[in-house]
Amino acid sequence: MIKRAFPPVVDADTRLLILGSLPGDASLAAQQYYAHPQNAFWRLVGRVVGRDLVALPYPERLEALQAAGIGLWDVIAGGERRGSLDAAIRNAEPADLKALISTLPALRGVAFNGALSARNGRRLLGERADLTLIDLPSSSPAHARPFEQKAAIWDRLAVTLR
């Protein structure tokens, strides 16, 4: 089954772009980034911005991220995948990250949510002296690691937002 990424959530004030791989089944069904209830994304990024994003309706979550200077997108524009595991993605079509980044004048950093995002994103972007590139442990429940271990690394994103 071919799955497609959502449009990027960015604006001219985006200072940090967080990139996932490709939306999973729960996200596609809900038409929302990180919709799986066990995905820790909203808890993790909420700590970074100092707000309980989980308690907010989805549109307000996106508004809070944008107000904090955070944008969202994926490194894969589309691909075949059964289920939601990154390892199951086949025939991946890369997102045009360079084109998106060229429209973001305030961008300081790009964070990769998980190993596949980091591998693909770094390949697509190449060496970037103008941006801080940050590899993060995946917020996915499939990436079994205690929340506090993930959070300790995700908390470093706050430096890029200053």
C-alpha distance (Angstrom), angle and dihedral (degrees) to the residues before:
residue distance angle dihedral
M1 . . .
I2 3.81 . .
K3 3.78 114.5 .
R4 3.80 126.4 -168.5
A5 3.78 132.4 -152.1
F6 3.78 122.8 -117.5
P7 3.79 121.1 -109.4
P8 3.80 113.6 -86.8
V9 3.79 118.2 -91.0
V10 3.81 101.6 -139.9
D11 3.78 142.2 121.2
A12 3.80 137.5 -173.6
D13 3.83 90.1 -81.7
T14 3.83 95.7 56.0
R15 3.82 107.2 129.9
L16 3.80 97.9 168.6
L17 3.80 125.9 36.6
I18 3.81 116.5 -161.2
L19 3.78 112.9 -158.1
G20 3.78 125.9 -161.7
S21 3.79 125.4 -175.2
L22 3.84 107.8 -113.4
P23 3.82 128.4 -37.4
G24 3.80 115.2 -90.6
D25 3.78 126.6 -131.4
A26 3.83 95.8 -88.4
S27 3.80 91.2 50.3
L28 3.80 93.0 46.8
A29 3.81 91.7 48.7
A30 3.82 91.8 49.8
Q31 3.84 93.9 36.7
Q32 3.80 87.8 -131.3
Y33 3.77 133.7 117.5
Y34 3.82 112.2 -108.4
A35 3.81 95.8 0.8
H36 3.82 97.6 155.7
P37 3.82 104.4 110.4
Q38 3.81 92.2 -135.7
N39 3.80 94.8 50.2
A40 3.81 106.6 107.9
F41 3.82 95.8 -152.2
W42 3.82 97.7 108.4
R43 3.82 92.2 45.3
L44 3.81 92.1 47.5
V45 3.79 97.6 46.6
G46 3.81 90.1 40.4
R47 3.80 88.6 62.4
V48 3.79 89.2 51.8
V49 3.81 93.4 53.6
G50 3.80 95.2 35.4
R51 3.82 96.6 -119.0
D52 3.79 135.9 109.5
L53 3.79 96.9 -116.9
V54 3.80 93.9 170.8
A55 3.81 90.0 68.9
L56 3.80 93.0 54.7
P57 3.80 127.2 87.1
Y58 3.81 111.1 -105.6
P59 3.84 97.6 -102.2
E60 3.81 89.5 52.3
R61 3.81 90.5 49.6
L62 3.79 89.5 56.8
E63 3.82 91.1 46.0
A64 3.82 90.5 51.2
L65 3.80 91.3 50.8
Q66 3.78 92.5 49.1
A67 3.82 91.2 46.8
A68 3.83 87.1 54.5
G69 3.81 91.5 49.9
I70 3.82 96.2 -106.0
G71 3.79 125.0 135.6
L72 3.81 131.0 -171.7
W73 3.76 135.4 -146.5
D74 3.81 142.0 128.7
V75 3.80 134.4 -107.1
I76 3.81 92.0 -135.0
A77 3.80 117.7 63.5
G78 3.79 93.2 -168.3
G79 3.75 143.7 -22.5
E80 3.78 147.2 150.6
R81 3.79 116.6 -80.3
R82 3.77 137.5 156.6
G83 3.78 108.7 -149.7
S84 3.78 122.8 -14.5
L85 3.78 107.2 -68.7
D86 3.80 116.6 119.8
A87 3.80 89.7 -139.7
A88 3.83 88.8 64.6
I89 3.83 94.9 59.0
R90 3.81 112.7 116.4
N91 3.81 131.9 179.3
A92 3.79 92.3 14.1
E93 3.79 116.8 -163.2
P94 3.82 108.5 -149.7
A95 3.78 120.7 -126.4
D96 3.80 115.9 -120.0
L97 3.79 95.3 -111.1
K98 3.79 95.3 162.6
A99 3.80 91.5 56.0
L100 3.81 92.0 48.7
I101 3.80 93.5 46.5
S102 3.81 90.6 51.0
T103 3.84 87.5 63.7
L104 3.82 94.3 53.4
P105 3.82 109.0 80.8
A106 3.83 95.7 175.3
L107 3.83 95.7 48.1
R108 3.81 113.6 132.4
G109 3.77 103.4 161.8
V110 3.77 146.9 16.8
A111 3.80 120.4 -150.3
F112 3.79 122.7 -161.9
N113 3.81 116.5 -145.1
G114 3.79 101.2 -146.6
A115 3.80 139.4 -12.1
L116 3.82 98.3 -73.9
S117 3.79 91.4 50.0
A118 3.82 90.7 49.4
R119 3.79 94.4 47.0
N120 3.81 94.9 47.5
G121 3.79 95.9 36.4
R122 3.79 94.9 50.9
R123 3.81 90.0 48.4
L124 3.82 91.4 50.2
L125 3.80 94.9 45.7
G126 3.79 99.9 38.1
E127 3.78 119.8 -167.2
R128 3.79 110.9 -14.2
A129 3.80 117.6 -174.6
D130 3.81 88.5 175.9
L131 3.82 95.2 59.3
T132 3.78 137.0 53.6
L133 3.81 108.1 -130.2
I134 3.81 114.2 -154.9
D135 3.82 127.1 -169.0
L136 3.81 113.2 -151.0
P137 3.78 131.8 -170.7
S138 3.79 108.3 -106.1
S139 3.78 116.9 -91.8
S140 3.82 87.9 -145.5
P141 3.80 119.9 115.9
A142 3.82 86.3 -129.8
H143 3.82 87.8 68.9
A144 3.79 96.5 74.5
R145 3.78 107.1 -152.6
P146 3.79 127.9 125.1
F147 3.80 113.9 -90.9
E148 3.80 93.6 -120.9
Q149 3.82 91.3 55.1
K150 3.80 90.5 52.4
A151 3.80 91.8 43.4
A152 3.81 93.4 53.4
I153 3.81 88.8 61.0
W154 3.82 96.7 38.6
D155 3.82 90.2 50.9
R156 3.82 87.9 68.7
L157 3.81 88.7 72.4
A158 3.80 89.4 78.4
V159 3.83 89.6 74.5
T160 3.81 90.8 61.8
L161 3.79 91.0 53.0
R162 3.82 95.8 55.6
